[in-house]
Amino acid sequence: MKKQKTLKELREQYGISQSKLAEAFEVSSSTIYNHEKDSSKISDSLLKKYMYTFDIKYDDIFLGNKYDIFVFENKNKSTVFERAKDLTP
C-alpha cells in the first residue's frame, strides 16, 4: 500500500519552494502556505494542478488540516516504530 502524502510533502520531495510552486500554479505564496496548513478546502482546479504536476492520484494525497496532518504523520511514525520492534528478537 502506498503512503499518502501531504501537499507539503509533495512539494518538498522535489525541492520546490512555496513561492516557486505558487508562481507555477499562478496563485500567491500564501495560498500554497494555507493549503499546506489546511488542505481540506482546496479548490478542485488547484488540486488537479497538484495531481498533474506531481503525477499522483487523488487517493494518494492526504487532505486535511494541520492537526489531522500531525496525527496522520505521528501515526505513521508509530507504525514504523512498532514494525521495527517486531523485528527485535
C-alpha positions, 0 to 999 in steps of 0.5 A: 500500500502506498503512503499518502502524502501531504501537499507539503510533502509533495512539494518538498520531495522535489525541492520546490519552494512555496513561492516557486510552486505558487508562481507555477500554479499562478496563485500567491505564496500564501495560498500554497502556505494555507493549503499546506496548513489546511488542505481540506478546502482546496479548490478542485482546479488547484488540486488537479494542478497538484495531481498533474504536476506531481503525477499522483492520484487523488487517493494518494494525497492526504487532505486535511488540516494541520492537526489531522496532518500531525496525527496522520504523520505521528501515526505513521511514525508509530507504525514504523516504530512498532514494525521495527520492534517486531523485528527485535528478537 
